[in-house]
Structures are given as C-alpha cells and as structure tokens.
Amino acid sequence: MFETAVIVETVVKAVIVVAVVAAMAGFATFIERKVLAFMQRRLGPMHVGPYGLLQLAADGIKLFTKEDIIPQNAIKPIFMIAPVVAATSAFVAMAAVPYFPEFTLFGYTIHPIISDINVALLYVMGVASVGIYGPLLAGMSSANKWSLLGAARAVVQMLSFEVVSGLSILAPIMLIGSLSLIDINDYQSGGISNWLIWKQPLAFVLFAIAGFMETNRAPFDTVEFEAEVVAGYATEYSGMRWGLFFIGEYANMITISVLVSIIFMGGYAPLGFIPGAVMMLLKVSFWIFLFLWVRAAWPHVRPDQLMWVCWKVMMPLAVVNILITGFVLI
Amino acid sequence: MTLNDFKKRDCSGDYIFFEGEKKSENGWEAFQRVMKRTLKGELFVGLWVVLREMIRFDIHTLKYPAEKMEMGPRYRAIHRLLRLFESGSERCIGCGLCEKICIAKCIRMETRIDEKSRKEVSEYSINFGRCIFCGYCAEVCPELAIVHGVEYENASEQRAHFGLKEDMLTPLDTFRAKEQKEFSGFGALSDHADETVKQTPLAY
C-alpha cells in the first residue's frame, strides 16, 4: 500500500515537473525575446494577443505543423533520436533537484523533489553531461558540414567546461560533506550571511561561467553561433525535432539556475518575511534574467578562447580554490 | 584664412596614428594583460548599458502599418503636379524644362495650343522605372508645378501606376477641400522669401 502511494506520488510529481518546466521553457522563449527587444530599444513580439503573449501559441502551432524533414544522406535513426536525447537528458536531470521547501497539502506532507538521492549533485552533473550526446549525435548524423562543426565544437566545449564545473563544485561539497541538494540547501539556512557565495566566491564565479557553457548560452554559444556555423548541430533540423532541442536548452537553463540558487545562494531558505518558495522563484528568475541579460550585452568568444580560458585560467583557479578550502578545513 | 591655407592639401600633421595594442613580448607581460583585462570590469559596463536602455524604455519601434513615419518636406518620393491656389487650374505651363533637365530621361510631356490659344499640357508622364528621384525637375520648375511628394508606399499592380498625369495632378475635389499643401521642399521658396525680394533697379 505504502509503495503504491510512493509510486503514484512520484509519477504525479514527474508529470508536474515535466509539464511545468516545458511550459516555463516555452514562456522563457517569449521572455527572452521581450527582454532582448527592450534592451535593444525594440518592442519585441506585439501582434499576437495582448503584448504578444500568444506568440507562444503561434510558435507552438508553427513547430507542430511544420514538415519533419530528414535529409537524404542523414543516418536516419540517429538523426531522429538525437533531439529526444537532448530533451530527455535535460528533463531527467531535474529528478534530483528540490524546487521548494516541503509543504502540507490536505494533511499530506509533500517534498517537492522527485527523488532525494544522496548523490543528487553527481547525478545532475552526470545527466547534464549526457546531454552533450544530443548535439554530438545530431551533428554527426546530419550529413552537413555545419552540423559536424557544431558537434565537434560541442565536444570540445564539454571537455573544457566539465572539468571546471566539476572541480569548482568540489570545494562547496568539501565544506558541506554531502552531495544531496537538500543537505546543501539546509547548510545555508538562516539569512543571507550563511549563503555559500560568501564562503566560496571563486567557486561561485567558476560554476556560473561553466553553467553558461553547459547551456550553450550567449558568450559561449560556439556550438550554434549563427555567424560561424549557421545553426551548428541543429542546421538540418526543422519542426518539432528542432523544438525539442530548443526545449532542452531552456530546460537546461532552468536546471542550472536552480542549481546555482541552491548551491550558492541559499536555495529555498526563507528570508525574513519572504517565504522560501518565493525566495526560490526570485533567485531562479534572476538567473534566467541574467542569461538573457548577458546575451544582450556580451560578444561571443571563439572556441579557442573558450578552451584557453577553461584550461589555462579556470581549471588552475578551481584547483587552487580546492587547495585553500582543504587547508582551511584542516 | 588666406588662399594658401585652402590650397594646403597635406594634413598629415593632424592625424593621430593608432599603432594598436602593444604585443606582449614575454609571458609576464601576457599575464599582466590578462589580469588587467579581467579586473577592469569592462564587462559590467556592457551589462549596465543594456540594463540602462531597458529601464529607460525609450522604444524606437514604429508599428509600421498602424503608425507611419512623418516624412520631412525635403523627402523626394513620387511626384505631384500642383494647381494654382486662386483659380484651380494647372500650374504647369508646359515649358519642358523638367523634360530637358531630367538626367534619367524619364519625363515625357506633350503640349498643344488650346482654343484660347494658350499652351496646354495634354500629356505628362514620368517613367518611375527609370526615375532616380534626383529632384532636378522640381528644382528647375519655374512655376513650382512639379514637386516631390512624400508617399513612399509605391507597391502597385502596374509599373505605370503613379506615373501618369491624372495620378500626379491634385484632384479637383481635394483642391476644393483646400487640402493641397504648398510644397516646402526642393526648389521651393524659403519662408522669408518676401523679405529678400528687391525691386529690379531701373538701370536695367
């Protein structure tokens, strides 16, 4: 009986997370267009619905009804499965991420996390790395040189930033002594001064930069930078398969935002009169906004610059950070 | 300033030549450059600039079909043929100067002597496939009869649309409603033209 309840609860949670995050990802595209437009003194989408709010629906209809083209020389099964890999890995990563403090609904305590596993952080990072198979498979199966270049860049980028994100996250883990995101969150409860961002500023900066690389966002979007590789790995994709890549990217953005908020910025600990859930929403919104803000403001880097900064600057800094943390702990 | 100052073509003394950023010679200098760039905070200037524009909300979008840009009087779009304000008859006297000066050779007019033995323009057309909108015709016209309008939406089913006399001439009902605007653009009299007019000396 108890097990059935757990299974039902988990399934319901998973469905809710997927539905809400997919909707948020769609809405984030709208917000992105609006914010970018405002920063460039434009209005953005205005014609579909009030203030262009229904542009989302219009885009959705367009994506769903578009012809699903598979190039003649593409390797068909891989070409078809690649976007699914990208989207699923983005969503699967969310299984171990807590979103809100636990609350009681109809006398039933709900933990807003699908599965509180003790290696949550490792799991999230691992699954996010699997996400690189999406671009890689897509690029290699497309029979298109832009796609191939995009895939090569994706791998180069992943080899560079994975080291940094892994090493930078190590120092906070040494402080806390647990990989569970709930433990990490609880470690920082009790006010802004307890946030890990003050104890580990360097790890915070490094992890944030690695997060931007992981999501292929603005300064590091070498994988799909239009001016250099057309659309990178997604050049040959159209319709809903392309849409899956898109949803995956935005879901990744949300995951990274939640991760940074939990690991470094106190997570869902309440602050004064502001309840924890609202704090979490505020932090995640700020991070999503930061992704868009940076895209509006900063130029791209070249792939070689990206590798240079990862291997020659950020990785040594992360190692030094771990060393210092270790000495302080001893 | 003397004539020599104008004739002096060599202005190299005023140029400031930018050599570009100095190449770092050794590892230490390269390291210093990286540190300087990292700690300069220029990235935050960029962030601030876009955020400032967002907060100011000074939107420059023109929602085109709903809003239209007001064109300046000197804008040179499709031509108009104007009427005299007093009588409503055409201003064009058929002198043919516009036809003569047109460098694209796109103006064509036919004149005849009417029953009152006055010169009358029977046909007047501009080939807008060739017109380069240079404005010479409006400038040369002694009667301010042909002027440039401000209509820039020139999509039509036929290339010949807009270019015939009846397309360009102010329609009579528009004229009677006193909606014909005096042309203030190319070749028009300036606002203080009356003040600058002098009587022709009798000595001529």
HADDOCK unambig.tbl for C-alpha pairs under 7 A between the chains (distance, minus, plus):
assign (segid A and resid 38 and name CA) (segid B and resid 54 and name CA) 5.17 0.50 0.50
assign (segid A and resid 38 and name CA) (segid B and resid 57 and name CA) 6.77 0.50 0.50
assign (segid A and resid 39 and name CA) (segid B and resid 50 and name CA) 5.11 0.50 0.50
assign (segid A and resid 39 and name CA) (segid B and resid 51 and name CA) 6.44 0.50 0.50
assign (segid A and resid 39 and name CA) (segid B and resid 53 and name CA) 5.55 0.50 0.50
assign (segid A and resid 39 and name CA) (segid B and resid 54 and name CA) 4.66 0.50 0.50
assign (segid A and resid 41 and name CA) (segid B and resid 53 and name CA) 6.77 0.50 0.50
assign (segid A and resid 41 and name CA) (segid B and resid 57 and name CA) 6.85 0.50 0.50
assign (segid A and resid 41 and name CA) (segid B and resid 58 and name CA) 6.16 0.50 0.50
assign (segid A and resid 41 and name CA) (segid B and resid 59 and name CA) 4.54 0.50 0.50
assign (segid A and resid 41 and name CA) (segid B and resid 60 and name CA) 5.74 0.50 0.50
assign (segid A and resid 42 and name CA) (segid B and resid 59 and name CA) 5.45 0.50 0.50
assign (segid A and resid 42 and name CA) (segid B and resid 60 and name CA) 6.03 0.50 0.50
assign (segid A and resid 42 and name CA) (segid B and resid 61 and name CA) 5.33 0.50 0.50
assign (segid A and resid 43 and name CA) (segid B and resid 59 and name CA) 6.64 0.50 0.50
assign (segid A and resid 43 and name CA) (segid B and resid 61 and name CA) 6.21 0.50 0.50
assign (segid A and resid 294 and name CA) (segid B and resid 47 and name CA) 6.81 0.50 0.50
assign (segid A and resid 296 and name CA) (segid B and resid 50 and name CA) 6.95 0.50 0.50
assign (segid A and resid 297 and name CA) (segid B and resid 46 and name CA) 5.43 0.50 0.50
assign (segid A and resid 297 and name CA) (segid B and resid 47 and name CA) 5.39 0.50 0.50
assign (segid A and resid 297 and name CA) (segid B and resid 50 and name CA) 6.13 0.50 0.50
assign (segid A and resid 298 and name CA) (segid B and resid 46 and name CA) 6.75 0.50 0.50
